[in-house]
Amino acid sequence: MIRVVDGDAGDISAMMTIMNDAFDPRFGEAWTAAQCLSTLVLPDCQLLLAKDVGDVCGFAMSRWVFDHQELLMIGVARRLQGQDIGKLLLCETIHRARQGGRSKIFLEVRDGNTAHGFYLKSGFTPIGRRKNYYKNADGISPDAITMLLEL
């Protein structure tokens, strides 16, 4: 049974295992351990871990400023993708944002990423675009789509 628990800087190794598995290196979306650690030490950052028994199988990291929350990333082990673990992590992120008095959640997703459809189905609306934001190994530069969920 998958459960969502709070994580912290001590979980960085498990988080990086998922990060390196879940994100295609061609697009440069994955963060380094140093980037994750520097974000996790901020008081306004939240790390959620999806655990199956004791094994981490996914994560969600977000941060907030005043009444806005930003979903920085969700990652799920490739072998477990499509089993609603990402949905579970997103629902818990939204639930905690509401509990914390947030009024909006923002995120960015690469144009062409299948996660775009996942976010649309979850109620997020596209509100902007960063042209040529991502740089991939094939010399293509997909846009980043900015999305919003009103809480």
N, C-alpha and C positions, 0 to 999 in steps of 0.2 A: 504494500500500500504506500503510495506516494504522499508525503506530508511536506508542508512548507514551514521552514523554521528561519529564525534570524541568523545571519552570518556576520562575521567580522574579519578583520585583517588576518586572523589565525587560519581562516579558510581559503586563503589566497591560492595555495597549491591546488586544492580541489577545484576551485573556480577556474584556474588556468588550464587544467586538464580539459574541462568542458569548453572553455574559450577556444582552445587550439583545435578541438574536434568539431565544434559547431560552426565556426566561421571560415568560409572559403578564403584562403590566403590571397587569391587573385584580386580581391577587392579591397584589401587593407582595412577591413572593419574591426578586426580583433584588436584589443588593447594589450599592452605589455603588462607584466606583473607590476612594474614600477608605476605605470599609469593608474592601475587599479588601486594599488596601495595609497597613492597620493590622493585619490578621491575618497577612499574609505576612511581616511583619518579625519575628514571634515565632519563637523557635527551635524550637518544637514544631509548626510548620505545614508541610504538604507540598502543593505544587501540581504536578499532573500535567497534561500537555498531550497531546492526541491530534493528531498532525500527518499530513497527507496531502501528501507531498512536503515543501514548506516552509510550507504553510498550516495554521494552527491551525483545527481543526474541532470541538474539544471540550476540556473541562477537568474535573478533579476536584480539589477542595480538601478537605483534612482536617487535623485536629490531634489531638494525643494528650496525655494526662496519665497518667503511670505506665504501667499495662498496658492502658489503655482508649484506643481511637481513636474519634473522632467524624467521620463523614463530613458535612462542612458543605454541600456541594453538588456536583452533577454537571450540566454543561450541554453540549448538543450542538447544533450548527447545525441549524435546522429542516429544511433541505433534505436533511440527512443522517440525520435521526432514523429509527429503524427498521432501521438497517444494522449494529447491534451495536457501535457506537462507545461507547455508554454502558456496555455489558457489558464491553468491553475495558478501559475506565477503572476500572470497579468491580473487575474481577478483579485488575488491577494494584494497586489500593489494598489489597485483601484480601491479596494476596501480600506486599506490603511490610509490612503490619501484622503478619503472621505472622513474617516475617524479623526484625522489630523486637521480637518477644517480646510482642506485644499478645495479650490473651486475649478481648477483646470489641470489637465495633464497634457504635456507636450512630448513629442518624440520626433525623431527623424529616421527615415528608412530609405535605403537605396532603391531607386527606381529599378524595377525588374526583380527585386527580391520578393520571394513568395510570401514573406512576412507582411508585405503591403496589404494583401487580401485579408490576412488574419486580423490586422488592425482595423480595416474597414468593417469586417464582420463584428468586431468588438465595440463598434460605435465611434471610432475615431474618424475625423473629417480632415481631408487634405486642406491646408491653409496657405501653403507656400512651397517654394522650390528653390534649392541652391543649385545653380547650373554647374555641371561638371565637377561636382564636389568630390566624388570618389575617383581614384586613379587605379585602374586595374592593369594587370600584367600584359594584356593584349593591346594596350594603348587606347582603350576606350575609357571615357570619363562619364559614368552615369551621374545623373542628378540625385540629390538628396531631397526627398519629399518630407516637408514639415507637416505634422498632423496634430490635431487637437481633440481632446475629449473633455466636454463640459461635464462637470460633476453635479 
